[in-house]
Amino acid sequence: MISPKKIFGTDGVRGTANLEPVTAETALKLGRAAAHVFKNLESQARGRGKYQIVIGKDTRLSGYMLENAISSGILSMGVDVLFIGPLPTPGVAYVTRSLRADAGIVITASHNPYTDNGIKFFRADGYKLDDKIEGRIEKLVFSGEVEKIRPSAEHIGKAVRIDDALGRYIEFAKSSFPKGLTLEGLKIVLDCGHGAAYKASPCVLRELGAEVIVYGNTPDGKNINQDCGSMHPEAMCRKVVEHGAALGIAHDGDADRVLLCDERGSLIDGDDIMAIAALEMLGTKSLANQTLITTVMSNAGLEAAIKAAGGQMVRTAVGDKNVIDEMLRGGFNFGGEQSGHLIFRDHGTTGDGLVAALQILRIIKSRGVLLSELARCWTRFPQRVTNVKVREKKPFEELNGLNQLVAAAEAELAAQGGRLLLRYSGTEPKVRLLVEGRDAGALETWSQKICGVIQQEIGV
């Protein structure tokens, strides 16, 4: 049974597959509740006929189970289902808009191992749901009210498979790259992480003229994110050097993230990508309100570089949904996360690893420079991020001596222009600690002390 608590985290519903809330039973109830809520958001379906919901997924084994369960729930509420198969999360968002569907669903646990899975929802315009709509869906699931709402037999929905969804997304991604440019002459190592981009990204890069050496493109349902992709970028970095490539591109399981590697094998993370792209956009006056939106995890050196170029940086809580929400509130057009979620709102509605990579490739080709040269546009402050697996998420004030230790660390780091961030992960049973400052030795010392207390109190 579902326990009466919030099931939506920072990025949809997520957990271990076949354990609550990521079970076939709950997926069916979510499908029924979501279908009812989406039907009532608008008085008329976008296609002027029956309401339609797109369902896509990544390459996890459990995707078949959840896809069938959630679609059954949707169909039982008199809403049609459009199956599009394995496709990157941004592809699902785009195809939802392209097909004039009333909502989109992607079944994925993003960067997590194959044993996890999750369910993300998109509105008709391709943006993620706000908390209010998620709350309405949850209430229907937990209260059982949706069980009282059943269309008669003649109004049950039908399911169809959309065969050209991959082609639609490929053309959409290519449209973000200037028509007057090609990628001819570039050798690129691409690691798809055995995930949802295993067809789309190689196709787009090759059609634009690049020589592409592909890895992580043989998903078997269990190898997604396993020792490959953006979760293990060291593999990409090594292969770039081995092949003498100009750069490397690595996706996570649902390809809403990207990490790059320069020709020397050095990793280029989300902060590097934001620095390169935002500074270029400031130079061309295309960065809306001269403002970059990022999270509390981004390096202080990034903010210093943006300010020095005449722009400003606004930080949000962790999660690309928070970044997008702030972008929508302020009319901003570029933002992202250090982890590799990059949102170019001039081209899409959510993080898109392929589109983000194409924006950096555009700069490389138009300027005729190496990626390593572009990455020298800013200076990174020393930063240490530590994750501690925990058995429970107790309030930090209940952990013996932790708050006093954190206060002492914050005071010392602030004196050298640094900062400290301690939080629980929204998607995993982990505590995440970030310490940043000019003295790397002090960062190491404080990290060990704070994580030691957490490990002793609630560590696995």
C-alpha positions as CSV (number, residue, x, y, z in Angstrom):
1,M,0.0,0.0,0.0
2,I,1.1,3.6,-0.6
3,S,1.9,5.5,2.6
4,P,0.2,8.9,2.8
5,K,3.2,11.1,2.2
6,K,4.6,13.1,-0.6
7,I,5.8,10.9,-3.5
8,F,7.0,13.7,-5.9
9,G,10.6,14.6,-5.2
10,T,12.8,17.3,-6.8
11,D,12.3,15.6,-10.2
12,G,9.1,13.6,-10.4
13,V,8.6,10.3,-8.7
14,R,11.7,8.2,-8.2
15,G,12.9,5.1,-6.3
16,T,13.9,1.5,-6.6
17,A,11.9,-0.3,-9.3
18,N,9.2,-2.6,-8.0
19,L,9.3,-1.0,-4.5
20,E,6.9,1.8,-3.5
21,P,6.3,4.3,-5.0
22,V,7.8,2.9,-8.2
23,T,5.5,-0.1,-8.6
24,A,3.0,-1.1,-11.3
25,E,0.2,-0.6,-8.8
26,T,1.2,3.0,-8.0
27,A,2.0,3.7,-11.6
28,L,-1.5,2.7,-12.6
29,K,-3.0,5.0,-9.9
30,L,-0.7,7.9,-11.0
31,G,-1.8,7.3,-14.6
32,R,-5.4,7.5,-13.6
33,A,-4.9,10.6,-11.4
34,A,-2.7,12.4,-14.0
35,A,-5.2,11.8,-16.8
36,H,-8.0,13.2,-14.7
37,V,-6.0,16.3,-13.7
38,F,-4.7,17.0,-17.2
39,K,-8.2,16.6,-18.7
40,N,-9.4,19.3,-16.2
41,L,-6.6,21.8,-16.8
42,E,-8.1,22.7,-20.2
43,S,-11.7,22.7,-21.2
44,Q,-10.9,21.3,-24.6
45,A,-8.1,18.9,-25.8
46,R,-5.3,20.6,-27.8
47,G,-6.1,18.4,-30.8
48,R,-9.8,19.3,-30.5
49,G,-10.6,15.6,-30.2
50,K,-9.8,13.2,-27.3
51,Y,-7.2,14.2,-24.8
52,Q,-3.8,12.7,-25.5
53,I,-0.7,11.9,-23.3
54,V,2.7,11.1,-24.7
55,I,4.7,8.4,-23.0
56,G,8.5,8.0,-23.5
57,K,11.2,6.2,-21.5
58,D,14.8,5.5,-21.2
59,T,16.4,2.0,-21.6
60,R,15.9,0.5,-18.2
61,L,14.4,-3.0,-17.9
62,S,11.7,-1.8,-15.5
63,G,10.5,0.7,-18.1
64,Y,8.3,-2.0,-19.8
65,M,6.5,-2.7,-16.6
66,L,5.9,1.0,-15.7
67,E,5.0,2.0,-19.2
68,N,2.2,-0.6,-19.4
69,A,0.9,0.2,-15.9
70,I,0.7,3.9,-16.3
71,S,-0.8,3.7,-19.8
72,S,-3.5,1.4,-18.5
73,G,-4.4,4.0,-15.9
74,I,-4.5,6.7,-18.5
75,L,-6.6,4.7,-20.9
76,S,-9.1,3.8,-18.2
77,M,-9.8,7.5,-17.7
78,G,-10.8,8.0,-21.4
79,V,-7.5,9.6,-22.5
80,D,-5.5,8.3,-25.4
81,V,-1.8,7.3,-25.1
82,L,0.9,8.0,-27.7
83,F,3.8,5.7,-27.2
84,I,7.1,7.0,-28.5
85,G,9.6,4.4,-27.1
86,P,13.1,5.2,-25.8
87,L,13.9,8.9,-26.3
88,P,15.8,11.5,-24.3
89,T,13.8,13.4,-21.7
90,P,14.1,16.6,-23.7
91,G,12.8,14.6,-26.7
92,V,9.7,13.6,-24.9
93,A,9.1,17.3,-23.9
94,Y,9.6,18.4,-27.6
95,V,7.4,15.6,-29.0
96,T,4.7,16.5,-26.6
97,R,4.6,20.0,-28.0
98,S,5.1,18.8,-31.6
99,L,2.2,16.3,-31.5
100,R,-0.1,18.9,-29.7
101,A,-0.6,16.4,-26.9
102,D,-2.1,17.5,-23.6
103,A,0.7,16.2,-21.5
104,G,3.9,14.1,-21.6
105,I,5.3,11.5,-19.3
106,V,8.9,10.1,-19.4
107,I,9.8,7.0,-17.4
108,T,13.4,7.4,-16.2
109,A,15.6,7.6,-13.2
110,S,18.1,9.8,-15.1
111,H,21.6,9.3,-13.8
112,N,20.7,6.6,-11.2
113,P,21.6,2.9,-11.7
114,Y,19.3,0.6,-13.6
115,T,17.6,-0.8,-10.5
116,D,16.0,2.6,-10.0
117,N,13.3,4.1,-12.1
118,G,11.0,7.1,-12.0
119,I,8.1,9.0,-13.6
120,K,8.4,12.7,-14.8
121,F,5.5,14.7,-16.1
122,F,5.4,17.5,-18.6
123,R,2.6,20.0,-19.3
124,A,1.4,20.5,-22.8
125,D,3.9,23.3,-23.4
126,G,6.8,21.0,-22.5
127,Y,7.6,22.4,-19.1
128,K,7.7,20.3,-15.9
129,L,4.7,20.4,-13.6
130,D,4.5,23.0,-10.8
131,D,4.0,21.9,-7.2
132,K,0.3,22.8,-7.3
133,I,-0.5,20.3,-10.1
134,E,1.7,17.6,-8.5
135,G,-0.2,18.2,-5.3
136,R,-3.5,17.6,-7.1
137,I,-2.3,14.3,-8.6
138,E,-1.0,13.2,-5.2
139,K,-4.3,14.0,-3.5
140,L,-6.2,11.9,-6.0
141,V,-3.8,9.0,-5.5
142,F,-3.8,9.0,-1.7
143,S,-7.5,9.9,-1.2
144,G,-8.8,7.3,-3.5
145,E,-11.2,9.9,-5.0
146,V,-10.1,8.9,-8.5
147,E,-11.6,5.4,-8.1
148,K,-15.0,7.0,-8.1
149,I,-14.4,8.5,-11.6
150,R,-14.7,6.0,-14.4
151,P,-15.8,6.7,-18.0
152,S,-18.2,4.2,-19.5
153,A,-16.8,1.5,-21.7
154,E,-17.3,3.3,-25.0
155,H,-15.2,6.2,-23.8
156,I,-12.1,4.2,-22.8
157,G,-8.9,5.6,-24.5
158,K,-6.9,4.0,-27.2
159,A,-3.1,3.6,-27.5
160,V,-1.1,4.2,-30.6
161,R,2.7,4.0,-31.4
162,I,4.3,7.1,-33.0
163,D,6.9,5.8,-35.4
164,D,8.5,9.1,-36.3
165,A,9.2,10.5,-32.8
166,L,12.9,9.9,-33.0
167,G,13.1,11.6,-36.4
168,R,11.1,14.6,-35.0
169,Y,13.6,15.0,-32.1
170,I,16.6,14.6,-34.4
171,E,15.4,17.4,-36.7
172,F,14.6,19.6,-33.6
173,A,18.1,19.2,-32.2
174,K,19.7,19.9,-35.6
175,S,17.6,23.1,-35.8
176,S,19.5,24.5,-32.8
177,F,22.7,24.5,-34.8
178,P,23.2,27.3,-37.5
179,K,22.4,26.2,-41.0
180,G,25.5,27.9,-42.3
181,L,27.8,25.7,-40.2
182,T,28.8,22.0,-40.2
183,L,30.9,19.8,-38.0
184,E,33.1,18.7,-40.8
185,G,36.7,18.1,-39.7
186,L,35.8,17.4,-36.1
187,K,36.4,13.9,-34.6
188,I,34.2,13.5,-31.6
189,V,34.0,10.7,-29.0
190,L,30.4,10.2,-27.9
191,D,29.4,8.2,-24.8
192,C,25.7,7.6,-24.6
193,G,25.8,5.8,-21.3
194,H,23.7,3.0,-22.8
195,G,20.8,5.3,-22.3
196,A,18.0,7.1,-24.2
197,A,20.3,9.0,-26.5
198,Y,21.9,5.9,-28.0
199,K,20.3,6.6,-31.4
200,A,19.6,10.3,-31.5
201,S,22.9,11.8,-30.6
202,P,25.1,9.8,-33.0
203,C,22.7,10.5,-35.8
204,V,22.6,14.3,-35.2
205,L,26.3,14.6,-35.0
206,R,27.0,12.6,-38.1
207,E,24.3,14.3,-40.1
208,L,26.0,17.6,-39.2
209,G,29.2,16.3,-40.6
210,A,31.3,15.1,-37.7
211,E,33.3,11.9,-37.5
212,V,31.8,10.2,-34.5
213,I,33.3,7.4,-32.4
214,V,30.4,6.0,-30.3
215,Y,30.5,4.2,-27.0
216,G,27.7,3.3,-24.7
217,N,25.2,2.7,-27.5
218,T,24.2,-0.9,-26.8
219,P,21.7,-0.9,-24.0
220,D,20.5,-4.2,-22.6
221,G,18.2,-2.9,-19.9
222,K,20.8,-3.3,-17.1
223,N,23.9,-1.4,-18.3
224,I,22.5,2.1,-18.3
225,N,25.0,4.5,-16.5
226,Q,27.2,1.5,-15.6
227,D,30.9,2.6,-15.8
228,C,30.0,4.9,-18.7
229,G,28.3,8.2,-19.7
230,S,28.4,11.4,-17.7
231,M,28.3,9.4,-14.4
232,H,31.7,8.0,-15.3
233,P,33.3,10.6,-17.6
234,E,36.8,9.3,-17.0
235,A,36.1,6.7,-19.7
236,M,35.2,9.4,-22.2
237,C,38.3,11.4,-21.3
238,R,40.6,8.4,-21.8
239,K,39.0,7.6,-25.2
240,V,39.4,11.2,-26.5
241,V,43.1,10.9,-26.0
242,E,43.3,7.4,-27.4
243,H,41.5,8.4,-30.6
244,G,43.1,11.8,-30.9
245,A,39.7,13.4,-31.0
246,A,38.8,17.1,-30.8
247,L,36.5,16.6,-27.9
248,G,34.3,14.1,-26.1
249,I,30.6,14.2,-25.2
250,A,29.0,12.1,-22.4
251,H,25.3,11.8,-21.6
252,D,23.5,10.4,-18.6
253,G,20.7,7.8,-18.9
254,D,18.0,10.1,-20.1
255,A,20.3,12.6,-21.9
256,D,19.1,15.7,-20.2
257,R,22.7,16.2,-19.0
258,V,26.0,16.5,-20.8
259,L,29.6,16.6,-19.7
260,L,32.4,17.4,-22.2
261,C,36.1,16.6,-22.5
262,D,38.7,18.8,-24.3
263,E,41.3,17.4,-26.7
264,R,43.8,16.9,-23.9
265,G,41.5,14.7,-21.9
266,S,40.5,17.3,-19.4
267,L,36.9,17.2,-18.1
268,I,34.6,20.1,-19.0
269,D,31.7,20.2,-16.5
270,G,28.4,22.2,-16.3
271,D,30.1,25.2,-14.8
272,D,32.7,25.3,-17.6
273,I,29.9,25.0,-20.2
274,M,27.9,27.8,-18.6
275,A,31.0,30.0,-18.4
276,I,31.8,29.5,-22.1
277,A,28.2,29.9,-23.3
278,A,27.1,32.7,-21.0
279,L,30.2,34.8,-21.7
280,E,29.7,34.3,-25.5
281,M,26.0,35.3,-25.1
282,L,27.0,38.4,-23.1
283,G,29.4,39.3,-25.9
284,T,26.7,39.0,-28.5
285,K,24.1,40.6,-26.2
286,S,21.9,37.5,-26.5
287,L,21.8,36.7,-22.7
288,A,18.5,37.9,-21.5
289,N,18.8,40.6,-18.8
290,Q,22.5,39.8,-18.8
291,T,21.7,37.1,-16.3
292,L,22.8,33.5,-15.9
293,I,20.6,31.3,-13.6
294,T,22.4,28.5,-11.8
295,T,22.2,26.7,-8.4
296,V,23.9,26.9,-5.1
297,M,26.3,24.2,-6.2
298,S,28.0,26.3,-8.9
299,N,31.5,27.5,-8.3
300,A,32.1,31.0,-7.0
301,G,34.6,31.5,-9.7
302,L,31.8,31.3,-12.3
303,E,30.0,34.2,-10.6
304,A,33.2,36.2,-10.6
305,A,33.7,35.7,-14.3
306,I,30.1,36.6,-15.2
307,K,30.3,39.8,-13.1
308,A,33.7,40.8,-14.6
309,A,32.0,40.6,-18.1
310,G,29.2,42.9,-17.0
311,G,26.6,40.2,-16.2
312,Q,25.1,38.8,-13.1
313,M,24.4,35.3,-11.7
314,V,21.3,34.3,-9.8
315,R,21.4,31.1,-7.7
316,T,18.5,28.7,-7.0
317,A,18.1,25.6,-4.9
318,V,19.5,22.4,-6.5
319,G,17.4,20.8,-9.3
320,D,16.9,21.8,-12.9
321,K,13.2,22.3,-12.2
322,N,14.2,25.2,-9.8
323,V,16.5,26.7,-12.4
324,I,13.7,26.5,-15.0
325,D,11.1,28.0,-12.6
326,E,13.4,31.0,-12.0
327,M,14.1,31.4,-15.7
328,L,10.3,31.5,-16.3
329,R,9.7,34.0,-13.5
330,G,12.3,36.4,-14.7
331,G,12.2,35.9,-18.4
332,F,15.8,34.6,-18.5
333,N,17.0,32.4,-21.4
334,F,20.0,30.5,-20.1
335,G,20.7,28.5,-17.0
336,G,21.9,25.2,-15.7
337,E,23.7,23.1,-13.1
338,Q,27.3,22.1,-12.4
339,S,26.1,18.5,-13.0
340,G,25.5,19.2,-16.7
341,H,21.8,20.1,-16.9
342,L,21.9,23.1,-19.3
343,I,18.7,24.9,-20.3
344,F,18.8,27.0,-23.5
345,R,15.3,28.4,-23.5
346,D,15.7,29.8,-27.0
347,H,15.9,26.2,-28.1
348,G,13.8,24.1,-25.6
349,T,11.9,23.9,-22.4
350,T,14.1,21.6,-20.3
351,G,17.7,20.4,-19.9
352,D,19.0,19.0,-23.2
353,G,22.4,17.4,-23.3
354,L,22.5,17.2,-27.1
355,V,21.4,20.7,-27.7
356,A,23.8,22.0,-25.0
357,A,26.7,20.1,-26.7
358,L,25.7,21.6,-30.1
359,Q,25.9,25.2,-28.6
360,I,29.5,24.6,-27.6
361,L,30.3,23.0,-30.9
362,R,28.8,26.1,-32.6
363,I,31.3,28.3,-30.7
364,I,34.2,26.0,-31.5
365,K,33.4,26.0,-35.2
366,S,32.5,29.6,-35.6
367,R,35.7,30.8,-33.8
368,G,38.0,28.0,-35.0
369,V,39.4,27.4,-31.6
370,L,40.0,24.3,-29.4
371,L,37.7,23.5,-26.5
372,S,40.7,23.8,-24.1
373,E,41.1,27.4,-25.2
374,L,37.5,28.2,-24.6
375,A,37.6,26.7,-21.1
376,R,40.3,29.1,-20.0
377,C,37.7,31.9,-19.9
378,W,37.3,31.6,-16.1
379,T,39.2,30.5,-13.0
380,R,37.7,27.9,-10.7
381,F,37.8,28.4,-6.9
382,P,38.9,25.3,-5.0
383,Q,35.8,23.3,-4.1
384,R,35.1,20.0,-2.4
385,V,31.9,18.0,-2.7
386,T,31.3,14.9,-0.5
387,N,28.4,12.5,-0.5
388,V,27.6,10.4,2.6
389,K,25.1,7.5,2.3
390,V,22.6,7.6,5.2
391,R,20.0,5.2,6.6
392,E,17.6,8.0,7.4
393,K,17.2,11.7,6.8
394,K,17.0,13.2,10.3
395,P,16.9,17.0,10.7
396,F,20.5,18.2,11.0
397,E,19.8,19.9,14.3
398,E,19.2,16.5,15.8
399,L,22.7,15.2,14.9
400,N,25.0,15.6,17.9
401,G,27.3,18.6,17.5
402,L,26.7,19.0,13.7
403,N,25.2,22.5,13.7
404,Q,28.0,23.9,15.9
405,L,30.7,22.4,13.6
406,V,29.0,23.7,10.5
407,A,28.8,27.2,12.0
408,A,32.5,27.2,12.8
409,A,33.3,26.1,9.3
410,E,31.0,28.7,7.7
411,A,32.7,31.5,9.6
412,E,36.2,30.4,8.6
413,L,35.3,29.9,5.0
414,A,33.4,33.1,4.7
415,A,36.5,35.0,5.8
416,Q,38.3,33.8,2.7
417,G,35.4,34.4,0.3
418,G,34.2,30.8,0.5
419,R,31.0,29.1,1.5
420,L,29.4,25.9,2.8
421,L,26.3,24.0,1.7
422,L,24.9,21.0,3.5
423,R,21.7,19.3,2.3
424,Y,20.0,16.0,1.8
425,S,19.7,14.7,-1.8
426,G,16.2,15.0,-3.2
427,T,16.5,11.7,-5.1
428,E,18.9,9.5,-3.1
429,P,19.5,8.5,0.5
430,K,22.5,10.7,0.8
431,V,23.8,13.9,2.5
432,R,25.7,16.2,0.1
433,L,28.3,18.6,1.5
434,L,29.9,21.4,-0.5
435,V,32.8,23.5,0.8
436,E,34.4,26.2,-1.2
437,G,37.2,28.7,-0.6
438,R,40.7,29.7,-1.5
439,D,42.5,27.3,0.9
440,A,42.2,23.7,-0.4
441,G,43.7,22.3,2.9
442,A,41.0,24.0,5.0
443,L,38.3,22.5,2.7
444,E,39.7,19.0,3.2
445,T,39.8,19.4,7.0
446,W,36.3,20.7,7.4
447,S,34.9,18.1,5.0
448,Q,36.4,15.3,7.0
449,K,35.2,16.7,10.3
450,I,31.6,17.3,9.2
451,C,31.2,14.1,7.2
452,G,32.7,12.2,10.2
453,V,29.9,13.4,12.4
454,I,27.2,12.5,9.8
455,Q,28.7,9.1,9.3
456,Q,28.8,8.4,13.0
457,E,25.2,9.5,13.6
458,I,23.2,8.2,10.6
459,G,25.7,6.7,8.1
460,V,25.2,3.4,6.4
